[in-house]
Amino acid sequence: MTTTTGRPGGADSGRIEITGLTKTFGQFVAVDGLTFGVEPGRITGFLGPNGAGKTTTLRMLLGLVRPTSGTATIGGRPYADLPRPLESVGAALEATNFHPGRSGRDHLRVLAAAGGIPDRRVDELLELTGIPAAARKRAGGYSMGMRQRLGLAAALVGDPQVLVLDEPANGLDPEGIRWLRGFLKHLASEGKTILVSSHLLQEVAQTVDDVVIIANGRLVQAGPMEELEGTPGSLVQTSDAAALAGALRVADVTSSVQEDGSLVADTGDMRLVGDVALRAGLPIYGLRPQRADLETLYFSLTEGTNRNLGDGAAPVGAPTEGDAVTGQEGANL
């Protein structure tokens, strides 16, 4: 893989690559041989139960935790080796990584000054993230939603190629979540690499291009959303599901009758289903697309895997999901 110097550029500059990443705390294995990639120009959802190892993985990626083995690189380099990290990676792992007595604007000015970035960038970000009116208020009085926006603004100070966000929608109202979805998609359209850890499965399904699911520190599924959703089908409600199944069989379409009397046809061509029903003289009361949703896939892969709720819980002192990240301002630099 090629590497870059100075301002990131090129196809590989924003690619995140996790290879055989492992982290142990004594006998406890927090992350176990994790391997996956995150591509530029795409939003990747990073999912897993509490204690699955998501936050530990993100910390290793950002150089906050040293791996036991394996590598985590950005554009082919570990975070510590990036020549201009503020312009390479922006991270928001906590919504409390600021001085509570400092205004939101001053918080961003400190970060900008450390990277030699003019104050006008701060004002741009306050407008971009929708918090100009609160900019002069002390950040300690911000609501959770305002803190999330401030954290996102801080991550974007250097206009980085890569954005790493841990639960960015926490505390946002529905309007704020909708805004965040559109904002992340806009950033991805500019070629930025975006890795988002989240528990909001329905929101993830509407936002991300790719999904990485882990459990007990191990990869259980990864790929584009359209592939994980499986083959498209059609859910049909009719007066005689068995008769419609027979008619579809003649048209080389397999189907199955559900317990509630509806029919799932193994085709996304709803016009074909409607035409077959019409020729068979069968009325249709409902017809809609049918695909495996992310929530169903997630729980089928992770149900019963939360090691922090029973045997195998993390030992005292080992970081768990939601622990505070110390020195995060430094991580953003």
C-alpha positions as CSV (number, residue, x, y, z in Angstrom):
1,M,0.0,0.0,0.0
2,T,1.3,3.5,-0.8
3,T,1.7,6.1,1.8
4,T,1.6,9.9,1.7
5,T,3.4,12.8,3.1
6,G,2.1,16.2,4.0
7,R,-1.5,16.9,3.2
8,P,-3.4,13.6,2.6
9,G,-4.2,12.8,-1.0
10,G,-4.6,9.9,-3.4
11,A,-6.9,6.9,-3.3
12,D,-5.3,5.2,-0.3
13,S,-4.8,8.3,1.9
14,G,-8.1,7.9,3.7
15,R,-8.4,4.1,3.8
16,I,-8.6,2.6,7.3
17,E,-7.2,-0.9,7.5
18,I,-7.5,-3.1,10.6
19,T,-5.5,-6.3,10.3
20,G,-5.3,-9.1,13.0
21,L,-5.9,-6.5,15.7
22,T,-5.9,-7.9,19.2
23,K,-5.9,-6.4,22.6
24,T,-5.7,-8.3,25.9
25,F,-5.9,-7.1,29.5
26,G,-4.5,-9.9,31.5
27,Q,-6.5,-12.9,30.7
28,F,-9.4,-10.8,29.2
29,V,-9.4,-10.6,25.4
30,A,-11.1,-7.3,24.5
31,V,-10.4,-7.4,20.7
32,D,-9.5,-10.8,19.1
33,G,-7.9,-10.9,15.7
34,L,-10.1,-8.2,14.1
35,T,-9.7,-7.6,10.4
36,F,-11.7,-5.2,8.2
37,G,-11.3,-2.2,6.0
38,V,-13.1,1.2,5.7
39,E,-13.1,2.8,2.3
40,P,-12.9,6.5,1.3
41,G,-16.1,8.0,0.0
42,R,-18.3,5.7,2.1
43,I,-19.9,5.7,5.5
44,T,-19.2,2.5,7.5
45,G,-21.3,1.6,10.5
46,F,-19.4,-0.1,13.3
47,L,-21.8,-2.2,15.4
48,G,-21.8,-4.6,18.3
49,P,-23.2,-5.1,21.8
50,N,-21.8,-3.2,24.8
51,G,-18.5,-4.8,25.6
52,A,-18.0,-6.1,22.1
53,G,-14.7,-4.2,21.8
54,K,-15.8,-1.2,19.6
55,T,-14.4,1.6,21.7
56,T,-11.2,-0.3,22.3
57,T,-10.8,-0.8,18.6
58,L,-11.3,2.9,17.9
59,R,-8.8,3.8,20.6
60,M,-6.2,1.5,19.1
61,L,-6.9,3.1,15.7
62,L,-6.3,6.6,17.2
63,G,-3.2,5.6,19.1
64,L,-4.8,5.9,22.5
65,V,-4.4,2.2,23.3
66,R,-1.4,0.1,22.2
67,P,-2.4,-3.2,20.5
68,T,-1.2,-6.5,21.9
69,S,-0.8,-7.6,18.2
70,G,-1.9,-6.7,14.8
71,T,-2.1,-3.3,13.1
72,A,-4.5,-0.4,12.6
73,T,-3.5,2.1,9.9
74,I,-4.9,5.1,8.1
75,G,-3.6,5.6,4.6
76,G,-1.0,2.8,5.3
77,R,0.4,4.5,8.5
78,P,-0.3,4.1,12.2
79,Y,-1.9,7.2,13.7
80,A,1.3,8.1,15.5
81,D,3.2,8.2,12.2
82,L,0.9,10.6,10.4
83,P,2.8,13.8,9.5
84,R,-0.2,16.1,9.9
85,P,-2.7,14.2,12.0
86,L,-5.1,17.1,12.4
87,E,-5.6,17.2,8.7
88,S,-5.7,13.4,8.4
89,V,-8.1,12.3,11.1
90,G,-10.8,13.9,13.1
91,A,-12.2,11.9,16.0
92,A,-15.1,12.4,18.5
93,L,-15.2,9.5,21.0
94,E,-16.7,11.5,23.8
95,A,-19.3,14.3,24.1
96,T,-17.5,15.7,27.3
97,N,-13.9,16.2,26.0
98,F,-13.8,19.9,26.7
99,H,-13.3,22.3,29.5
100,P,-16.7,23.0,31.0
101,G,-15.8,26.7,31.8
102,R,-14.6,27.4,28.3
103,S,-17.0,28.6,25.6
104,G,-17.6,26.4,22.6
105,R,-15.9,28.9,20.3
106,D,-12.8,29.1,22.6
107,H,-12.7,25.3,22.7
108,L,-12.4,25.2,18.9
109,R,-10.0,28.1,18.8
110,V,-7.6,26.2,21.1
111,L,-7.7,23.2,18.8
112,A,-7.3,25.3,15.7
113,A,-4.3,27.3,17.2
114,A,-2.5,24.0,18.0
115,G,-2.8,23.1,14.3
116,G,-1.9,26.5,12.9
117,I,-5.4,26.9,11.6
118,P,-7.0,30.4,11.4
119,D,-10.0,31.4,13.5
120,R,-12.2,31.8,10.4
121,R,-12.3,28.0,10.2
122,V,-13.8,28.0,13.7
123,D,-16.6,30.4,12.7
124,E,-17.2,28.3,9.6
125,L,-17.6,25.1,11.7
126,L,-19.9,26.8,14.2
127,E,-22.2,27.7,11.3
128,L,-21.8,24.3,9.6
129,T,-22.8,22.4,12.8
130,G,-25.6,24.7,13.7
131,I,-24.4,26.1,17.0
132,P,-23.4,29.8,16.3
133,A,-25.9,31.1,18.8
134,A,-24.3,29.0,21.6
135,A,-20.7,29.6,20.6
136,R,-20.1,32.2,23.4
137,K,-21.8,30.2,26.1
138,R,-19.8,27.9,28.5
139,A,-19.7,24.4,27.1
140,G,-20.4,23.0,30.5
141,G,-24.0,24.2,30.1
142,Y,-24.6,22.7,26.7
143,S,-27.2,20.0,26.3
144,M,-26.1,16.6,25.1
145,G,-27.2,17.4,21.6
146,M,-25.2,20.6,21.6
147,R,-22.2,18.8,23.0
148,Q,-22.4,16.3,20.2
149,R,-22.4,19.1,17.6
150,L,-19.4,20.7,19.3
151,G,-17.6,17.4,19.3
152,L,-18.3,17.0,15.6
153,A,-17.0,20.6,14.9
154,A,-13.8,19.8,16.9
155,A,-13.3,16.7,14.8
156,L,-13.6,18.8,11.6
157,V,-11.2,21.6,12.6
158,G,-8.4,20.4,10.3
159,D,-10.8,19.4,7.4
160,P,-9.6,15.8,7.8
161,Q,-9.8,13.0,5.2
162,V,-11.0,10.5,7.9
163,L,-13.7,11.0,10.5
164,V,-14.1,8.6,13.4
165,L,-17.3,9.1,15.4
166,D,-18.5,7.1,18.5
167,E,-22.3,7.3,19.0
168,P,-22.6,10.8,17.3
169,A,-26.4,10.8,17.3
170,N,-26.7,10.3,21.1
171,G,-28.7,13.2,22.6
172,L,-29.8,14.6,19.2
173,D,-33.5,15.2,18.6
174,P,-35.2,13.8,15.5
175,E,-34.4,17.0,13.5
176,G,-30.8,16.8,14.7
177,I,-30.5,13.2,13.7
178,R,-31.9,14.0,10.2
179,W,-29.4,16.8,9.9
180,L,-26.5,14.5,11.0
181,R,-27.5,11.9,8.4
182,G,-27.5,14.4,5.6
183,F,-24.2,16.0,6.8
184,L,-22.4,12.7,6.9
185,K,-23.6,11.8,3.5
186,H,-22.4,15.1,2.2
187,L,-18.9,14.6,3.7
188,A,-18.8,11.1,2.2
189,S,-19.7,12.5,-1.2
190,E,-16.6,14.7,-1.0
191,G,-14.5,11.5,-0.7
192,K,-14.0,11.5,3.1
193,T,-13.8,8.2,5.0
194,I,-16.3,8.0,7.8
195,L,-16.4,5.3,10.5
196,V,-19.4,5.6,12.8
197,S,-20.0,3.5,15.9
198,S,-23.7,3.5,16.9
199,H,-26.5,1.6,18.7
200,L,-29.3,3.3,16.7
201,L,-29.8,0.4,14.2
202,Q,-32.7,2.0,12.2
203,E,-30.7,5.2,11.8
204,V,-27.6,3.3,10.8
205,A,-29.6,1.5,8.1
206,Q,-30.7,4.8,6.6
207,T,-27.2,6.4,6.8
208,V,-24.4,3.9,6.1
209,D,-23.0,2.3,3.0
210,D,-21.2,-0.5,4.7
211,V,-21.5,-2.4,8.0
212,V,-19.0,-4.0,10.3
213,I,-20.5,-6.1,13.2
214,I,-18.4,-7.5,16.0
215,A,-19.2,-9.5,19.1
216,N,-16.9,-10.6,21.9
217,G,-14.1,-8.7,20.1
218,R,-14.4,-10.8,16.9
219,L,-15.7,-9.9,13.5
220,V,-19.1,-11.6,12.8
221,Q,-20.2,-9.9,9.6
222,A,-19.0,-7.1,7.3
223,G,-20.0,-5.9,3.9
224,P,-22.1,-3.4,1.9
225,M,-25.6,-2.8,3.3
226,E,-27.3,-4.0,0.1
227,E,-25.4,-7.4,0.3
228,L,-26.2,-7.8,4.0
229,E,-29.9,-7.2,3.4
230,G,-29.9,-10.2,1.2
231,T,-31.9,-11.0,-2.0
232,P,-34.9,-8.6,-2.5
233,G,-38.3,-10.1,-2.3
234,S,-42.0,-9.1,-2.3
235,L,-44.5,-9.4,0.5
236,V,-48.0,-10.1,-0.8
237,Q,-51.3,-10.2,0.9
238,T,-54.0,-12.1,-1.1
239,S,-57.1,-14.1,-0.6
240,D,-55.5,-17.4,-1.5
241,A,-51.7,-17.5,-0.9
242,A,-51.4,-21.1,-1.8
243,A,-53.0,-20.5,-5.2
244,L,-50.8,-17.5,-5.9
245,A,-47.7,-19.6,-4.9
246,G,-48.7,-22.1,-7.5
247,A,-49.2,-19.4,-10.2
248,L,-45.8,-17.9,-9.3
249,R,-44.2,-21.3,-9.6
250,V,-45.4,-21.5,-13.2
251,A,-43.7,-18.2,-13.8
252,D,-40.4,-19.6,-12.3
253,V,-40.7,-17.6,-9.1
254,T,-40.4,-19.5,-5.8
255,S,-42.3,-18.3,-2.8
256,S,-43.4,-19.3,0.7
257,V,-46.6,-18.9,2.6
258,Q,-46.3,-17.2,6.0
259,E,-48.1,-18.1,9.3
260,D,-50.3,-15.0,8.9
261,G,-51.5,-16.0,5.5
262,S,-49.3,-13.6,3.6
263,L,-46.9,-14.7,0.8
264,V,-43.2,-13.9,0.4
265,A,-42.1,-14.1,-3.3
266,D,-38.4,-14.5,-4.0
267,T,-38.3,-11.6,-6.5
268,G,-38.1,-7.8,-6.2
269,D,-40.1,-7.4,-9.4
270,M,-43.5,-6.4,-7.9
271,R,-44.9,-5.8,-11.3
272,L,-44.3,-9.4,-12.2
273,V,-46.1,-10.5,-9.0
274,G,-49.0,-8.3,-9.8
275,D,-49.3,-9.5,-13.4
276,V,-49.2,-13.2,-12.2
277,A,-51.9,-12.5,-9.7
278,L,-54.1,-10.7,-12.3
279,R,-53.8,-13.6,-14.7
280,A,-54.7,-16.0,-12.0
281,G,-57.7,-13.9,-11.0
282,L,-56.4,-13.5,-7.5
283,P,-57.0,-10.1,-5.7
284,I,-54.0,-8.5,-4.0
285,Y,-54.7,-6.5,-0.8
286,G,-51.0,-5.5,-0.2
287,L,-47.8,-5.6,-2.1
288,R,-44.4,-4.2,-0.8
289,P,-40.7,-4.9,-1.0
290,Q,-39.3,-7.4,1.5
291,R,-35.7,-7.5,2.5
292,A,-33.9,-8.6,5.7
293,D,-33.6,-5.5,7.8
294,L,-30.4,-4.5,9.7
295,E,-32.0,-5.0,13.1
296,T,-33.0,-8.6,12.3
297,L,-29.5,-9.4,11.0
298,Y,-27.8,-7.7,14.0
299,F,-29.7,-9.6,16.6
300,S,-29.4,-12.9,14.8
301,L,-25.6,-12.5,14.8
302,T,-25.1,-11.0,18.3
303,E,-27.9,-12.4,20.5
304,G,-26.5,-13.9,23.7
305,T,-23.0,-12.6,23.1
306,N,-22.8,-9.8,25.6
307,R,-19.9,-11.0,27.8
308,N,-20.3,-8.0,30.2
309,L,-23.7,-9.2,31.4
310,G,-22.4,-12.5,32.8
311,D,-19.5,-14.8,32.9
312,G,-16.4,-13.5,31.1
313,A,-17.1,-9.9,32.1
314,A,-14.2,-7.5,31.7
315,P,-11.9,-7.3,34.7
316,V,-11.7,-4.2,36.9
317,G,-9.5,-1.7,35.2
318,A,-10.1,-2.8,31.7
319,P,-11.8,-0.2,29.5
320,T,-15.4,-0.9,28.5
321,E,-17.8,0.8,26.0
322,G,-18.5,4.3,27.2
323,D,-15.4,4.8,29.4
324,A,-14.1,8.4,29.3
325,V,-11.3,9.0,26.8
326,T,-8.5,10.9,28.5
327,G,-6.5,13.3,26.4
328,Q,-9.0,13.3,23.5
329,E,-8.1,16.8,22.6
330,G,-4.6,15.5,21.9
331,A,-6.1,12.6,19.9
332,N,-7.9,15.2,17.7
333,L,-4.5,16.7,17.0
